[in-house]
Amino acid sequence: MTTADPFDQPGRRSAVLGWYASARAALDRPLTAYYLLLGASALLLTIGLVMVLSASSVYSYLQNDGDSYAVVKRQLVWVLVGIPCAFVASRLPLRHVRRLAWPALLVAIVLLALVRVPGLGVEVNGNTNWLGLGPFVIQPAEIAKLAIVLWAAHVYARKEKRLDSLHELLLPVVLGVGVVIALVMLGRDLGTALVLFAILLAMLWVVGAPGRIFTFMLTAIGVVAIGIASTSSERLQRITNFADPFKDFHNAGWQPAHGLFALSSGGIFGEGLGASREKWGNLPEAHTDFIFAVLGEELGLIGTLLVVVLFLTIAYAAIRVAQHTEDAFVRYMTFGIVVWLLGQMIINIGMVLALFPVIGIPLPLVSYGGSALVPSLVALGLLVGFARREPEAARALAQRRKDRSAGLSAGRLPD
């Protein structure tokens, strides 16, 4: 006697197929990418504010005369600056966005150059990559990430019909981005330089550069990275010991080891919001580069997977926009932003999991820091604007506004 498989029952199979068809229909709606970008970005920003509050509370209390909210209040100020900037970016016509390409690159280069001026450059953790401007201290390299994506997308869009030439592929994009990377490396910020290099490779790949260029560039950057790492004993220890942080637990392995302690103690559901033990002085940079470790300790595997899924949702929605657009600038810009944000997420989480060396890369939208937050929000605002301008999405939004106006007009009519 055999037992019937419940999944072979016609009703169960029809339900599964119906659910699948409903999901496909929802994803195929004109405004899906628009709402996914808005929703995932808002959730990540909210999670970031909550986790900055939790991860920085002890540090804030000790460093700010008992004010446990000092750091999160500064982050909230940057959020209040970044959201209007993102809104403006989402509404700017493409021709105006593209007009900002060259000025953005020049501003980024000037700011990076000012870091080298004595009295203006500020050293943090051995890296001179911060710029002091009165009461504000900013990191120009974070602004440069957005600038080079915008500039490279604009240049390649103008030269789209000439990109079968190697000369057109390399100049001036490789030269311009190379200048930015060189200025960042002068500040000994190897992590940010690698992110900028990854963005450059992504832009070259999306415009169809031949494989030999990638082989040459990867070899060159590998040699340069090893050379820069060897100039600092602390950085060299981090790179050589990252796979086994417990081998040098009390020195270079201290931060990644305590990051693993935080993640492992969180389990599936976490210790509870605010209940982290590692943030009490054991985990350096708990509210910046290693905030993902505190998130895992307090919210568990569920919380960490939620953050990863939200980043993947942004990537999915953005790639969908890139696939549907006929505008080369939108396609290149979208791809560059995805590589930038998703690449930083992968590197940051890899650092916390001791899969990559600790190279000081923040988790976008989640880690503390206005220099990283505002450009990321502007980039997401541009993506939202691209999604709104898809022909079907634009028609759907216009129809929705028309229906809303008609409803309001009907509501004012006398009975």
C-alpha positions as CSV (number, residue, x, y, z in Angstrom):
1,M,0.0,0.0,0.0
2,T,1.5,3.4,-1.0
3,T,0.8,6.7,0.6
4,A,-0.2,9.6,-1.7
5,D,2.2,12.5,-1.8
6,P,0.3,15.5,-0.5
7,F,2.2,17.7,-3.0
8,D,0.7,15.6,-5.9
9,Q,-2.8,16.6,-4.9
10,P,-4.4,18.8,-7.5
11,G,-5.6,21.4,-5.0
12,R,-2.2,21.8,-3.4
13,R,-0.5,22.1,-6.8
14,S,-3.0,24.6,-8.0
15,A,-2.4,26.7,-4.9
16,V,1.3,26.7,-5.4
17,L,1.0,27.6,-9.0
18,G,-1.5,30.3,-8.2
19,W,0.8,31.8,-5.6
20,Y,3.7,31.8,-8.1
21,A,1.5,33.4,-10.8
22,S,0.4,36.1,-8.3
23,A,4.0,36.8,-7.3
24,R,5.1,37.1,-10.9
25,A,2.2,39.4,-11.7
26,A,3.1,41.6,-8.8
27,L,6.8,41.8,-9.9
28,D,5.7,42.7,-13.4
29,R,3.7,45.7,-12.4
30,P,5.0,49.0,-13.8
31,L,5.7,50.6,-10.3
32,T,7.3,47.5,-8.7
33,A,10.9,48.7,-9.0
34,Y,9.9,52.2,-7.8
35,Y,8.3,50.8,-4.6
36,L,11.0,48.2,-4.0
37,L,13.6,50.9,-4.1
38,L,11.7,53.2,-1.8
39,G,10.7,50.5,0.7
40,A,14.1,48.8,0.9
41,S,16.0,52.1,1.3
42,A,13.6,53.4,4.0
43,L,13.8,50.1,5.9
44,L,17.6,50.1,5.8
45,L,17.8,53.7,6.9
46,T,15.5,53.0,9.8
47,I,17.4,49.9,10.8
48,G,20.6,52.0,10.6
49,L,19.3,54.7,12.9
50,V,18.1,52.1,15.4
51,M,21.4,50.2,15.3
52,V,23.5,53.4,15.5
53,L,21.6,54.3,18.7
54,S,22.1,50.9,20.2
55,A,25.7,50.3,19.1
56,S,26.9,53.8,20.1
57,S,25.1,54.3,23.4
58,V,28.0,53.2,25.6
59,Y,30.6,55.0,23.5
60,S,28.5,58.2,23.5
61,Y,28.0,58.0,27.3
62,L,31.7,57.8,27.9
63,Q,32.8,60.3,25.3
64,N,30.1,63.0,25.7
65,D,29.6,63.6,29.5
66,G,26.9,61.0,30.0
67,D,24.9,61.7,26.8
68,S,24.1,58.3,25.4
69,Y,22.3,59.9,22.4
70,A,25.1,62.2,21.1
71,V,26.2,60.0,18.2
72,V,22.7,59.1,17.0
73,K,21.7,62.7,17.2
74,R,24.5,63.6,14.8
75,Q,23.4,60.8,12.6
76,L,19.9,62.0,12.6
77,V,21.1,65.4,11.5
78,W,22.8,63.8,8.5
79,V,19.6,61.9,7.7
80,L,17.6,65.2,7.8
81,V,20.2,66.6,5.3
82,G,20.4,63.5,3.1
83,I,16.6,62.9,2.6
84,P,15.9,66.3,1.0
85,C,19.0,65.8,-1.2
86,A,17.7,62.4,-2.2
87,F,14.3,63.8,-3.0
88,V,15.8,66.6,-5.1
89,A,18.0,64.0,-6.9
90,S,14.9,61.9,-7.7
91,R,13.2,64.8,-9.3
92,L,16.0,66.4,-11.3
93,P,15.6,66.0,-15.1
94,L,18.3,63.8,-16.6
95,R,19.8,66.7,-18.6
96,H,20.5,68.5,-15.3
97,V,21.9,65.5,-13.6
98,R,24.3,65.0,-16.5
99,R,25.4,68.6,-16.4
100,L,26.7,68.0,-12.9
101,A,29.1,65.2,-14.0
102,W,32.2,67.3,-14.7
103,P,31.7,69.7,-11.8
104,A,31.2,66.7,-9.4
105,L,34.5,65.1,-10.5
106,L,36.4,68.4,-10.2
107,V,34.9,69.0,-6.7
108,A,35.9,65.5,-5.6
109,I,39.4,66.0,-6.8
110,V,39.8,69.4,-5.2
111,L,38.5,68.1,-1.9
112,L,40.8,65.1,-2.0
113,A,43.7,67.4,-2.8
114,L,42.8,69.7,0.2
115,V,43.2,66.7,2.5
116,R,47.0,66.8,1.7
117,V,47.2,70.5,2.8
118,P,48.7,70.7,6.3
119,G,46.2,71.9,8.8
120,L,43.2,70.7,6.7
121,G,43.8,67.0,6.6
122,V,42.7,65.1,9.7
123,E,44.2,61.7,10.6
124,V,41.9,59.0,11.8
125,N,43.2,55.5,12.7
126,G,46.4,56.1,10.8
127,N,44.7,57.2,7.6
128,T,44.8,60.9,6.6
129,N,41.6,60.9,4.5
130,W,39.4,63.3,6.4
131,L,39.0,67.0,5.7
132,G,38.4,69.5,8.5
133,L,36.1,72.4,7.4
134,G,35.4,74.4,10.6
135,P,33.0,72.5,12.8
136,F,32.5,69.7,10.1
137,V,34.9,66.9,9.3
138,I,34.1,65.1,6.1
139,Q,35.6,62.2,4.1
140,P,35.9,63.4,0.5
141,A,36.5,59.8,-0.8
142,E,32.8,59.0,0.0
143,I,31.8,62.0,-2.2
144,A,34.2,60.8,-4.9
145,K,32.4,57.4,-5.2
146,L,29.2,59.1,-6.3
147,A,31.2,61.6,-8.5
148,I,33.1,59.0,-10.5
149,V,30.0,56.9,-11.1
150,L,28.1,60.0,-12.4
151,W,31.1,61.2,-14.5
152,A,32.0,57.9,-16.0
153,A,28.3,57.1,-16.9
154,H,28.0,60.6,-18.5
155,V,31.2,60.2,-20.6
156,Y,30.4,56.6,-21.7
157,A,26.9,57.6,-22.6
158,R,28.2,60.4,-24.9
159,K,30.7,58.0,-26.5
160,E,28.4,55.0,-26.7
161,K,28.7,54.6,-30.5
162,R,32.5,54.8,-30.3
163,L,33.1,52.3,-27.5
164,D,34.4,49.6,-29.8
165,S,37.7,51.6,-29.8
166,L,40.1,50.8,-27.0
167,H,41.2,54.4,-26.9
168,E,37.6,55.6,-26.3
169,L,37.1,53.0,-23.6
170,L,40.2,54.1,-21.6
171,L,40.3,57.8,-22.0
172,P,39.4,59.9,-20.2
173,V,37.6,57.6,-17.7
174,V,40.5,55.5,-16.6
175,L,42.8,58.5,-16.3
176,G,40.2,60.5,-14.3
177,V,39.3,57.7,-11.9
178,G,43.0,56.9,-11.6
179,V,43.7,60.4,-10.3
180,V,41.0,60.0,-7.7
181,I,42.3,56.6,-6.6
182,A,45.9,58.0,-6.4
183,L,44.8,60.8,-4.2
184,V,42.9,58.4,-1.9
185,M,45.9,56.1,-1.7
186,L,48.1,59.1,-0.6
187,G,46.0,59.1,2.5
188,R,46.7,55.4,3.0
189,D,43.0,54.5,2.7
190,L,43.5,51.2,0.9
191,G,39.9,50.0,1.5
192,T,38.2,53.0,-0.2
193,A,40.8,52.9,-3.0
194,L,39.8,49.2,-3.7
195,V,36.1,50.2,-3.8
196,L,36.8,53.0,-6.3
197,F,38.8,50.5,-8.3
198,A,35.9,48.0,-8.3
199,I,33.6,50.8,-9.5
200,L,36.0,51.5,-12.4
201,L,36.2,47.8,-13.3
202,A,32.4,47.6,-13.2
203,M,32.0,50.6,-15.5
204,L,34.5,49.1,-18.0
205,W,32.7,45.7,-17.9
206,V,29.3,47.2,-18.6
207,V,30.5,49.1,-21.6
208,G,32.2,45.9,-23.0
209,A,35.9,46.3,-22.4
210,P,38.0,43.3,-23.5
211,G,39.2,40.8,-20.9
212,R,42.9,41.6,-21.2
213,I,42.3,45.0,-19.7
214,F,40.9,43.4,-16.6
215,T,43.8,41.0,-16.3
216,F,46.3,43.8,-16.5
217,M,44.4,46.1,-14.2
218,L,43.8,43.5,-11.5
219,T,47.5,42.5,-11.6
220,A,48.6,46.1,-11.3
221,I,46.3,46.9,-8.4
222,G,47.3,43.7,-6.6
223,V,51.0,44.7,-6.7
224,V,50.2,48.3,-5.6
225,A,47.9,47.1,-2.8
226,I,50.6,44.7,-1.5
227,G,53.1,47.5,-1.7
228,I,50.9,49.9,0.3
229,A,50.0,47.3,2.9
230,S,53.7,46.5,3.5
231,T,54.4,50.1,4.5
232,S,52.3,49.7,7.6
233,S,53.0,46.9,10.1
234,E,49.5,47.2,11.6
235,R,47.8,47.0,8.1
236,L,50.1,44.1,7.1
237,Q,49.1,42.2,10.3
238,R,45.4,42.6,9.6
239,I,45.8,41.3,6.0
240,T,48.0,38.3,7.0
241,N,45.9,37.3,10.0
242,F,42.4,37.9,8.9
243,A,41.6,34.2,8.1
244,D,42.4,33.3,11.7
245,P,42.0,36.3,14.0
246,F,42.5,34.2,17.1
247,K,46.1,33.6,16.1
248,D,46.9,37.1,17.1
249,F,43.9,37.7,19.4
250,H,45.3,40.5,21.6
251,N,46.7,42.5,18.7
252,A,45.5,42.6,15.0
253,G,43.0,39.8,15.6
254,W,41.1,41.6,18.5
255,Q,38.5,43.4,16.4
256,P,37.6,40.6,14.0
257,A,37.6,38.1,16.8
258,H,35.1,40.1,18.9
259,G,33.0,40.6,15.8
260,L,32.7,36.8,15.5
261,F,32.0,36.6,19.3
262,A,29.1,39.1,18.7
263,L,27.6,37.2,15.8
264,S,27.9,33.8,17.4
265,S,26.3,34.9,20.6
266,G,23.3,36.3,18.7
267,G,22.0,33.0,17.6
268,I,18.9,32.9,15.4
269,F,16.8,35.5,17.1
270,G,19.4,37.6,18.9
271,E,20.0,38.8,22.5
272,G,17.4,41.5,22.1
273,L,17.7,45.1,20.9
274,G,20.1,47.0,23.2
275,A,21.4,43.8,24.9
276,S,24.8,43.6,23.1
277,R,27.7,42.9,25.4
278,E,30.5,43.4,22.9
279,K,29.7,47.1,22.5
280,W,30.8,47.7,26.1
281,G,34.4,48.4,25.1
282,N,35.4,45.0,23.6
283,L,34.5,45.7,20.0
284,P,36.3,48.7,18.4
285,E,34.2,50.8,15.9
286,A,31.0,49.1,17.0
287,H,28.8,51.8,15.5
288,T,30.8,52.3,12.3
289,D,32.7,49.6,10.5
290,F,31.5,46.7,12.8
291,I,27.9,47.7,13.3
292,F,26.8,44.5,11.5
293,A,28.4,42.5,14.3
294,V,26.3,44.3,16.9
295,L,23.2,43.9,14.7
296,G,23.8,40.1,14.6
297,E,24.3,40.0,18.3
298,E,21.1,41.9,19.1
299,L,18.8,40.8,16.3
300,G,20.4,37.4,15.4
301,L,20.5,35.6,12.1
302,I,17.0,36.9,11.3
303,G,18.2,40.5,11.5
304,T,21.4,40.0,9.5
305,L,19.5,38.1,6.8
306,L,16.9,40.9,6.6
307,V,19.6,43.5,6.0
308,V,21.2,41.3,3.2
309,V,17.8,40.7,1.6
310,L,17.1,44.5,1.6
311,F,20.4,45.2,-0.2
312,L,19.6,42.4,-2.7
313,T,16.1,43.9,-3.2
314,I,17.7,47.3,-4.1
315,A,20.0,45.5,-6.5
316,Y,17.2,43.6,-8.1
317,A,15.0,46.7,-8.6
318,A,17.9,48.7,-9.9
319,I,19.0,46.0,-12.4
320,R,15.4,45.8,-13.6
321,V,15.4,49.6,-14.2
322,A,18.7,49.2,-16.1
323,Q,17.3,46.4,-18.3
324,H,14.1,48.3,-19.2
325,T,15.7,51.7,-20.0
326,E,16.7,52.8,-23.4
327,D,18.9,55.6,-22.1
328,A,22.6,54.6,-22.0
329,F,23.3,57.1,-19.2
330,V,20.6,55.6,-16.9
331,R,21.9,52.1,-17.6
332,Y,25.5,52.9,-16.8
333,M,24.7,55.0,-13.8
334,T,22.4,52.4,-12.4
335,F,25.0,49.6,-12.8
336,G,27.7,51.7,-11.2
337,I,25.5,52.5,-8.1
338,V,24.6,48.9,-7.7
339,V,28.2,47.8,-7.7
340,W,29.2,50.6,-5.3
341,L,26.5,49.9,-2.7
342,L,26.4,46.1,-3.0
343,G,30.1,45.8,-3.2
344,Q,30.6,47.8,0.0
345,M,28.0,45.7,1.7
346,I,29.8,42.5,0.7
347,I,33.2,43.8,1.8
348,N,31.8,45.1,5.1
349,I,30.0,41.8,6.0
350,G,33.0,39.9,4.8
351,M,35.2,41.8,7.2
352,V,32.9,41.1,10.1
353,L,32.8,37.4,9.2
354,A,36.6,37.3,8.9
355,L,36.4,36.4,5.3
356,F,38.2,39.7,4.3
357,P,40.8,41.7,6.0
358,V,39.7,44.7,8.1
359,I,40.1,47.6,5.7
360,G,37.7,50.2,7.2
361,I,34.6,50.0,4.9
362,P,31.3,51.1,6.4
363,L,28.0,49.3,5.8
364,P,25.9,51.7,3.5
365,L,22.9,53.3,5.1
366,V,23.5,51.4,8.4
367,S,26.9,52.5,9.7
368,Y,27.4,55.9,11.4
369,G,28.8,58.7,9.3
370,G,27.4,61.5,7.3
371,S,30.1,61.5,4.7
372,A,29.0,58.1,3.6
373,L,25.3,58.4,4.3
374,V,24.5,61.5,2.2
375,P,26.1,60.4,-1.1
376,S,24.4,57.0,-0.7
377,L,21.0,58.6,-0.2
378,V,21.6,60.8,-3.2
379,A,22.5,57.8,-5.3
380,L,19.4,56.0,-4.2
381,G,17.4,59.1,-4.9
382,L,18.7,59.0,-8.5
383,L,17.7,55.3,-8.8
384,V,14.2,56.2,-7.6
385,G,14.1,58.9,-10.2
386,F,15.2,56.5,-12.9
387,A,12.4,54.1,-11.8
388,R,9.8,56.8,-11.9
389,R,10.8,57.8,-15.4
390,E,10.3,54.3,-16.9
391,P,7.6,54.8,-19.6
392,E,5.0,52.4,-18.0
393,A,5.8,53.7,-14.5
394,A,5.4,57.3,-15.5
395,R,2.0,56.5,-17.1
396,A,0.9,54.7,-14.0
397,L,1.9,57.6,-11.7
398,A,0.2,60.1,-14.0
399,Q,-3.0,58.0,-14.0
400,R,-2.8,57.7,-10.2
401,R,-2.5,61.5,-9.9
402,K,-5.4,62.0,-12.3
403,D,-7.6,59.5,-10.4
404,R,-6.7,61.2,-7.1
405,S,-7.6,64.7,-8.5
406,A,-10.8,63.3,-9.8
407,G,-11.6,61.8,-6.4
408,L,-10.9,65.1,-4.6
409,S,-13.1,67.0,-7.1
410,A,-15.9,64.5,-6.6
411,G,-15.6,64.9,-2.9
412,R,-16.1,68.6,-3.1
413,L,-19.4,68.3,-5.1
414,P,-22.6,68.9,-3.1
415,D,-24.8,66.0,-2.3
